[in-house]
Amino acid sequence: MAIYDLSGKNKYYTLYTRIRDDITAGRYATGEKLPAKRALAADLGVSVVTVQLAYEQLLAEGYIFSRERSGYYVEKIDVCPHSGGAPEPRRGEQTSPNSQYVLDFVKGSTPAELFPFSVWAKLMRRVILDCGGQLMERVPCAGDGVLKEEISRYLYRSRGITAPPDRIVIGAGAEYLYGVIVQLLGRNRLFAVENPGYGNISSTYMLNGARVAPITVTDAGISPGELKSSGADVVHISPAHQFPTGVITPASTRSQIISWAEEAGGYAVEDDYDSEFRLSGKPLHSLYSLCPGRVIYMNTFSKSLAPSMRLGYMVLPQELMGRFMELFSSVASVVPLFEQRALAEMLRGGYFERHISRLKSHYAGIRRLTLETLKSLGASCEIFDTGSGPHLLCKFPQAPSDEAIKSGARELGVNVRCLSDYLLAPAAGTERTAVINYSGVTAEQIYALRKKLK
């Protein structure tokens, strides 16, 4: 492998683009093994985490594949000798090397037919008529006051969270807000992240110049002991439903995290990414409600409406809200007022909650069909499902490896990833476990898979 120049700030992304471009240019043969992470990190003078993140991005986009206990290998890619390399990936976009899957348990986008197009069109027309020329005005840095009022009311109705509108910040999606958090807290902070976890979280923090420390996720959420010993002073967690393990953080662990934050003078970022889709029982008590002074609560509308709707929000402690205004008061909001007002109308008129109710009914049906299909596999499959969001785990104890699970799924026309694909650092207990993300799946696709299994 070539020795790449990674002297710039975004080392992980630079390494990813260099390897990707070499693969698409045909400089690596199909099936060629990439260097081991530690060996490449030593050769390039970077951390193992940097190489791991680059390989994860390549794996996610289908440029390479993994073999358990063996390493990473180059996928078969059609080479275009006259191209200048592959196009830059969009943040957060999950792509697949094969569009002919019968069933995709990775993509995770809500089926387009479930989006309330007619309602959204009606609300946009209403906003144009009611607001007129006001839509051309500059939007304050923290977002439109009308939308913040409606989000405040919605959080109280749906989650029991008391969030004053003047402590809410509107942003262009989760990754944008992660970057704002780094600027608020400082790049000198060490950010603890869940391991296994959603790779975009750690990679975005690193792209913004912060350091990250992976903390093992156990059956009781992240390890408080490991968090304390890590030296981190910020932790990013999803206590209501961790991705990809599905673990719900119990009250005892939550209290220990709060105690750690208060003692260390640190902060917890509560990422409530799919809290609307708890399919059994009531919504869980938020970490923010336990300690508003040490918790940054955040959520987006990507899961509930569409990934293309780059609109999210966070609720800041009073101290950090003051810091935000110091840093950003001269900057306009990055989200157009038109979209903010339309969403405000959706929340105000009850349209959003009716949409969520329909989605939950849809997911409940898909979950039932998915569980029935997995249970038909018999003892070869052990299911872990908390009913807290549109994904679950399926362990195959007799499978020879994670790659064998994914390869067998591909033969059936199914795209799936394993827990090991989301590791930032080695962690025990993640072997032979598939992540079944059914949020982008239809009943017809599940029935098509059942026919293949007969």
C-alpha positions as CSV (number, residue, x, y, z in Angstrom):
1,M,0.0,0.0,0.0
2,A,1.2,3.5,-0.8
3,I,2.4,5.7,2.1
4,Y,-0.2,8.5,2.2
5,D,0.4,12.1,3.4
6,L,-1.9,12.5,6.3
7,S,-0.5,15.8,7.6
8,G,-3.8,17.7,7.4
9,K,-6.4,18.0,10.2
10,N,-8.9,15.3,9.0
11,K,-6.6,12.3,9.0
12,Y,-9.3,9.7,9.0
13,Y,-11.2,11.2,6.1
14,T,-8.0,11.8,4.1
15,L,-7.0,8.2,4.5
16,Y,-10.4,7.0,3.5
17,T,-10.5,9.1,0.3
18,R,-6.9,8.0,-0.7
19,I,-7.7,4.3,-0.4
20,R,-11.1,4.8,-2.0
21,D,-9.7,6.6,-5.0
22,D,-6.9,4.0,-5.4
23,I,-9.6,1.2,-5.4
24,T,-11.8,3.0,-7.9
25,A,-8.8,3.7,-10.1
26,G,-7.9,0.0,-10.2
27,R,-4.6,0.3,-8.2
28,Y,-5.8,-2.6,-6.0
29,A,-6.9,-5.9,-7.3
30,T,-10.2,-7.5,-6.3
31,G,-9.7,-9.6,-3.2
32,E,-6.4,-7.9,-2.3
33,K,-5.9,-7.8,1.4
34,L,-5.4,-4.4,3.0
35,P,-2.8,-3.9,5.7
36,A,-3.7,-4.7,9.3
37,K,-4.9,-1.7,11.2
38,R,-2.1,-1.6,13.7
39,A,0.6,-2.1,11.0
40,L,-0.9,0.7,8.8
41,A,-1.3,3.0,11.8
42,A,2.4,2.5,12.7
43,D,3.5,3.1,9.0
44,L,1.5,6.3,8.7
45,G,2.2,7.6,12.2
46,V,-1.5,7.8,13.2
47,S,-3.7,6.2,15.8
48,V,-5.4,2.8,15.2
49,V,-8.8,4.6,15.7
50,T,-8.0,6.7,12.6
51,V,-7.3,3.7,10.5
52,Q,-10.4,1.9,11.9
53,L,-12.7,4.8,11.0
54,A,-11.3,4.9,7.5
55,Y,-11.8,1.2,7.0
56,E,-15.3,1.4,8.5
57,Q,-16.3,4.1,6.0
58,L,-14.9,2.0,3.1
59,L,-16.7,-1.0,4.5
60,A,-20.0,0.9,4.8
61,E,-19.8,2.1,1.2
62,G,-19.0,-1.4,-0.2
63,Y,-15.4,-0.7,-1.3
64,I,-14.0,-3.4,1.0
65,F,-15.3,-6.4,2.9
66,S,-14.2,-8.1,6.1
67,R,-13.3,-11.6,7.1
68,E,-13.4,-12.4,10.8
69,R,-9.9,-12.9,12.2
70,S,-8.4,-12.3,8.8
71,G,-8.8,-8.7,7.9
72,Y,-10.2,-6.4,5.2
73,Y,-10.2,-7.1,1.5
74,V,-11.0,-5.1,-1.7
75,E,-14.4,-5.6,-3.2
76,K,-15.0,-6.0,-6.9
77,I,-15.5,-2.5,-8.3
78,D,-16.0,-1.5,-11.9
79,V,-13.1,0.7,-12.8
80,C,-13.6,3.8,-14.9
81,P,-10.1,4.8,-16.1
82,H,-11.2,8.3,-17.2
83,S,-12.8,9.3,-14.0
84,G,-11.2,11.4,-11.4
85,G,-12.2,9.0,-8.6
86,A,-15.5,8.3,-6.9
87,P,-17.7,11.2,-5.9
88,E,-17.5,12.5,-2.3
89,P,-20.0,10.8,-0.1
90,R,-22.7,12.8,1.6
91,R,-22.6,12.9,5.4
92,G,-24.6,10.2,7.0
93,E,-25.5,8.5,3.7
94,Q,-25.4,4.7,3.8
95,T,-24.8,3.1,0.5
96,S,-24.8,-0.5,-0.7
97,P,-22.7,-2.1,-3.3
98,N,-25.7,-4.2,-4.5
99,S,-29.1,-2.5,-5.3
100,Q,-30.7,-5.9,-6.1
101,Y,-31.3,-7.0,-2.5
102,V,-34.6,-8.6,-1.7
103,L,-34.3,-7.2,1.7
104,D,-32.0,-4.5,3.1
105,F,-31.5,-4.5,6.9
106,V,-28.8,-1.8,6.7
107,K,-30.3,1.2,4.8
108,G,-32.7,2.2,7.5
109,S,-34.6,4.9,5.5
110,T,-38.4,5.1,6.1
111,P,-40.3,3.9,2.9
112,A,-41.2,7.0,0.8
113,E,-44.8,6.0,0.7
114,L,-45.1,6.7,4.4
115,F,-44.1,10.3,4.2
116,P,-47.1,12.7,4.6
117,F,-46.6,14.5,1.2
118,S,-50.1,15.9,1.1
119,V,-49.9,17.3,4.6
120,W,-46.5,18.8,4.0
121,A,-47.6,20.4,0.7
122,K,-50.6,21.9,2.5
123,L,-48.5,23.3,5.3
124,M,-46.0,24.8,2.9
125,R,-48.7,26.6,1.0
126,R,-50.1,27.9,4.3
127,V,-46.7,29.2,5.4
128,I,-46.3,31.1,2.0
129,L,-49.7,32.7,2.4
130,D,-49.3,33.6,6.1
131,C,-45.6,34.6,6.2
132,G,-45.0,36.1,2.7
133,G,-42.0,38.4,2.6
134,Q,-41.0,37.4,6.2
135,L,-39.6,34.2,4.7
136,M,-36.9,36.3,3.1
137,E,-35.6,37.7,6.4
138,R,-32.5,36.6,8.3
139,V,-33.1,33.8,10.9
140,P,-31.5,34.2,14.3
141,C,-28.5,31.9,15.0
142,A,-30.4,29.6,17.4
143,G,-33.3,29.2,15.0
144,D,-36.8,30.5,14.5
145,G,-38.7,31.4,17.7
146,V,-42.0,29.9,16.5
147,L,-40.4,26.5,15.8
148,K,-38.6,26.5,19.2
149,E,-41.9,27.2,21.0
150,E,-43.5,24.3,19.2
151,I,-40.6,21.9,19.9
152,S,-40.7,23.0,23.6
153,R,-44.4,22.1,23.8
154,Y,-43.9,18.8,21.9
155,L,-41.0,17.7,24.2
156,Y,-43.2,18.2,27.2
157,R,-46.2,16.4,25.6
158,S,-44.2,13.4,24.3
159,R,-41.3,13.1,26.7
160,G,-42.2,15.0,29.8
161,I,-39.1,17.2,29.2
162,T,-39.3,20.9,30.3
163,A,-37.2,22.7,27.8
164,P,-37.5,26.5,27.7
165,P,-37.6,27.7,24.1
166,D,-34.7,30.1,24.8
167,R,-32.5,27.1,25.5
168,I,-33.3,25.3,22.2
169,V,-30.9,25.5,19.2
170,I,-32.1,24.5,15.7
171,G,-29.4,23.0,13.4
172,A,-29.0,21.3,10.0
173,G,-29.0,17.7,11.2
174,A,-27.1,15.7,13.8
175,E,-23.6,16.0,12.3
176,Y,-24.0,19.8,12.2
177,L,-25.0,19.9,15.9
178,Y,-22.1,17.6,16.9
179,G,-19.7,20.2,15.4
180,V,-21.4,23.0,17.3
181,I,-21.0,20.9,20.5
182,V,-17.2,20.6,19.9
183,Q,-17.0,24.4,19.4
184,L,-19.0,25.0,22.6
185,L,-17.0,22.7,24.8
186,G,-13.6,23.0,23.2
187,R,-11.4,20.8,21.1
188,N,-9.2,20.1,24.1
189,R,-12.0,17.9,25.5
190,L,-11.9,14.1,25.3
191,F,-15.2,12.8,24.0
192,A,-16.2,9.3,25.2
193,V,-18.4,7.5,22.6
194,E,-20.2,4.1,22.8
195,N,-18.4,1.0,21.5
196,P,-19.9,-0.5,19.4
197,G,-21.6,2.6,18.1
198,Y,-22.8,4.7,15.2
199,G,-19.6,5.6,13.3
200,N,-20.7,9.0,12.2
201,I,-20.7,10.2,15.8
202,S,-17.0,9.6,16.5
203,S,-15.9,10.5,13.0
204,T,-17.7,13.9,13.1
205,Y,-16.2,14.7,16.5
206,M,-12.8,13.9,15.1
207,L,-13.4,15.9,11.9
208,N,-14.1,18.9,14.1
209,G,-10.7,18.4,15.8
210,A,-11.8,16.6,19.0
211,R,-10.3,13.4,20.5
212,V,-12.5,10.4,21.1
213,A,-12.3,7.5,23.5
214,P,-14.4,4.4,22.9
215,I,-16.2,3.1,26.0
216,T,-17.6,-0.5,26.0
217,V,-21.3,-0.9,25.9
218,T,-22.5,-3.7,28.3
219,D,-26.0,-5.1,29.0
220,A,-26.4,-2.1,31.4
221,G,-25.2,0.5,28.9
222,I,-21.8,2.1,28.9
223,S,-19.4,1.0,31.6
224,P,-19.3,3.8,34.3
225,G,-16.0,2.5,35.5
226,E,-14.4,2.6,32.1
227,L,-15.9,6.1,31.5
228,K,-14.2,7.4,34.7
229,S,-10.9,5.8,34.0
230,S,-10.9,7.1,30.4
231,G,-10.1,10.7,31.4
232,A,-13.0,11.9,29.2
233,D,-15.0,15.0,30.3
234,V,-17.8,14.6,27.7
235,V,-19.8,11.4,26.9
236,H,-22.1,10.9,24.0
237,I,-24.8,8.3,24.7
238,S,-28.2,7.0,23.6
239,P,-29.7,5.8,26.9
240,A,-33.2,5.2,25.5
241,H,-32.1,2.8,22.8
242,Q,-28.4,2.4,22.0
243,F,-27.3,1.7,18.4
244,P,-26.5,-0.9,17.4
245,T,-26.9,-3.1,20.5
246,G,-30.4,-1.9,21.4
247,V,-29.4,-1.7,25.1
248,I,-31.6,0.5,27.3
249,T,-29.5,2.2,30.0
250,P,-31.0,1.3,33.5
251,A,-31.6,3.9,36.2
252,S,-28.6,2.8,38.2
253,T,-26.2,3.4,35.3
254,R,-27.9,6.7,34.5
255,S,-27.4,8.0,38.0
256,Q,-23.7,7.0,37.9
257,I,-23.3,8.9,34.6
258,I,-24.9,12.0,36.2
259,S,-22.6,11.7,39.3
260,W,-19.6,11.4,37.0
261,A,-20.6,14.5,35.1
262,E,-21.1,16.6,38.2
263,E,-17.9,15.4,39.8
264,A,-15.8,15.9,36.7
265,G,-17.4,19.1,35.6
266,G,-18.3,17.3,32.4
267,Y,-21.3,16.9,30.1
268,A,-23.4,14.1,28.8
269,V,-24.8,14.4,25.2
270,E,-28.1,12.5,25.2
271,D,-28.7,11.5,21.7
272,D,-32.5,10.6,21.6
273,Y,-32.4,9.6,17.9
274,D,-35.4,7.2,17.8
275,S,-37.2,7.9,21.0
276,E,-40.5,8.4,19.1
277,F,-40.5,4.7,18.2
278,R,-40.7,2.9,21.5
279,L,-43.1,0.2,20.4
280,S,-44.0,-1.2,23.9
281,G,-44.6,0.7,27.1
282,K,-44.3,4.4,27.8
283,P,-41.4,6.6,26.7
284,L,-38.4,6.3,29.1
285,H,-37.4,9.1,31.5
286,S,-34.8,11.3,29.8
287,L,-31.3,11.8,31.2
288,Y,-31.8,15.5,30.6
289,S,-34.7,15.6,33.1
290,L,-32.4,14.2,35.8
291,C,-29.8,16.9,35.4
292,P,-30.5,19.8,33.0
293,G,-27.3,21.5,34.0
294,R,-25.0,18.7,32.9
295,V,-26.9,17.1,29.9
296,I,-27.2,18.3,26.3
297,Y,-30.4,16.8,24.9
298,M,-30.6,16.4,21.1
299,N,-32.8,14.8,18.5
300,T,-33.5,15.2,14.8
301,F,-36.4,14.7,12.3
302,S,-34.4,12.4,10.1
303,K,-35.9,9.2,11.5
304,S,-39.4,10.5,11.9
305,L,-39.7,12.4,8.6
306,A,-36.9,11.8,6.1
307,P,-33.1,11.7,6.1
308,S,-33.1,14.5,3.5
309,M,-34.7,16.8,6.0
310,R,-31.6,18.1,7.6
311,L,-33.2,19.6,10.6
312,G,-32.4,18.8,14.2
313,Y,-32.3,20.5,17.6
314,M,-30.6,20.4,21.0
315,V,-31.5,21.7,24.4
316,L,-28.5,23.3,26.1
317,P,-27.8,23.9,29.8
318,Q,-28.1,27.6,30.7
319,E,-24.3,28.1,30.9
320,L,-23.7,26.6,27.4
321,M,-26.6,28.6,25.9
322,G,-24.8,31.8,27.0
323,R,-21.6,30.4,25.4
324,F,-23.5,29.6,22.2
325,M,-24.8,33.2,21.9
326,E,-21.3,34.6,22.5
327,L,-19.9,32.4,19.6
328,F,-22.7,32.5,17.1
329,S,-24.9,35.6,17.7
330,S,-23.6,37.2,14.5
331,V,-24.3,34.1,12.4
332,A,-27.7,33.3,10.8
333,S,-29.4,30.0,11.3
334,V,-28.3,27.4,8.6
335,V,-31.9,26.1,8.3
336,P,-34.2,28.1,5.9
337,L,-37.1,29.8,7.7
338,F,-39.5,28.3,5.2
339,E,-38.7,24.7,6.4
340,Q,-38.7,25.8,10.1
341,R,-42.2,27.4,9.8
342,A,-43.6,24.4,7.9
343,L,-42.4,22.1,10.6
344,A,-43.7,24.4,13.3
345,E,-47.2,24.2,11.7
346,M,-46.9,20.4,11.6
347,L,-46.2,20.3,15.3
348,R,-48.8,22.9,16.2
349,G,-51.6,21.2,14.3
350,G,-51.0,17.7,15.6
351,Y,-50.0,16.4,12.2
352,F,-46.6,15.3,13.4
353,E,-47.9,13.2,16.2
354,R,-50.5,11.6,13.9
355,H,-47.7,10.8,11.5
356,I,-45.7,9.2,14.3
357,S,-48.6,7.2,15.3
358,R,-49.0,5.8,11.8
359,L,-45.3,5.1,11.6
360,K,-45.4,3.2,14.9
361,S,-48.3,1.1,13.7
362,H,-46.3,0.3,10.5
363,Y,-43.1,-0.6,12.4
364,A,-45.1,-2.7,14.9
365,G,-46.4,-4.8,11.9
366,I,-42.9,-5.0,10.3
367,R,-41.4,-6.0,13.6
368,R,-44.0,-8.8,14.1
369,L,-43.3,-10.2,10.6
370,T,-39.5,-9.9,11.1
371,L,-39.6,-11.7,14.5
372,E,-41.8,-14.5,13.0
373,T,-39.4,-14.9,10.1
374,L,-36.3,-15.0,12.4
375,K,-38.1,-17.4,14.8
376,S,-38.7,-19.8,11.9
377,L,-35.0,-20.3,11.8
378,G,-35.3,-22.3,15.1
379,A,-32.5,-22.8,17.6
380,S,-29.9,-21.4,15.2
381,C,-31.0,-17.9,16.0
382,E,-31.2,-16.1,19.3
383,I,-33.1,-12.8,19.3
384,F,-32.5,-9.7,21.4
385,D,-35.3,-7.2,21.2
386,T,-36.3,-4.4,23.6
387,G,-39.1,-3.1,21.5
388,S,-37.6,0.4,21.8
389,G,-36.9,1.3,18.2
390,P,-36.8,-0.2,14.7
391,H,-33.9,-2.5,15.0
392,L,-33.0,-5.6,17.0
393,L,-30.1,-8.2,17.3
394,C,-30.0,-11.7,16.1
395,K,-27.2,-14.0,17.3
396,F,-26.2,-17.1,15.4
397,P,-24.1,-19.1,17.9
398,Q,-23.3,-21.9,15.4
399,A,-22.1,-19.6,12.6
400,P,-18.4,-20.0,11.8
401,S,-17.8,-16.2,11.6
402,D,-19.5,-12.8,11.1
403,E,-18.4,-12.9,7.4
404,A,-20.2,-16.3,7.1
405,I,-23.4,-14.7,8.4
406,K,-23.2,-11.8,5.9
407,S,-22.2,-14.0,3.1
408,G,-25.1,-16.4,3.7
409,A,-27.5,-13.5,3.9
410,R,-26.2,-12.1,0.6
411,E,-26.9,-15.5,-1.1
412,L,-30.5,-15.0,0.0
413,G,-30.5,-11.5,-1.4
414,V,-30.4,-9.9,2.1
415,N,-28.1,-7.0,3.1
416,V,-27.1,-7.2,6.8
417,R,-24.2,-6.0,9.1
418,C,-22.9,-7.5,12.3
419,L,-22.1,-5.8,15.6
420,S,-18.4,-6.2,14.8
421,D,-18.9,-3.8,11.8
422,Y,-19.7,-1.0,14.3
423,L,-16.7,-1.5,16.6
424,L,-14.3,1.4,17.2
425,A,-12.1,-0.9,19.4
426,P,-12.1,-4.6,20.1
427,A,-14.9,-5.7,22.5
428,A,-15.9,-9.1,23.8
429,G,-19.4,-10.5,23.2
430,T,-20.0,-9.0,19.8
431,E,-19.3,-12.1,17.7
432,R,-21.8,-13.8,15.4
433,T,-24.5,-11.2,16.0
434,A,-26.4,-9.6,13.1
435,V,-28.0,-6.1,13.4
436,I,-31.5,-6.2,12.0
437,N,-32.5,-2.7,11.1
438,Y,-36.1,-3.0,9.8
439,S,-37.0,0.6,9.5
440,G,-36.6,0.6,5.7
441,V,-38.3,-2.8,5.1
442,T,-41.8,-3.5,3.7
443,A,-44.1,-6.4,4.4
444,E,-43.8,-7.5,0.7
445,Q,-40.0,-7.8,1.0
446,I,-40.3,-10.0,4.1
447,Y,-42.8,-12.3,2.4
448,A,-40.3,-12.5,-0.6
449,L,-37.6,-13.6,1.8
450,R,-39.9,-16.2,3.4
451,K,-40.4,-17.8,0.0
452,K,-36.6,-18.1,-0.4
453,L,-36.3,-19.7,3.1
454,K,-38.9,-22.5,2.3
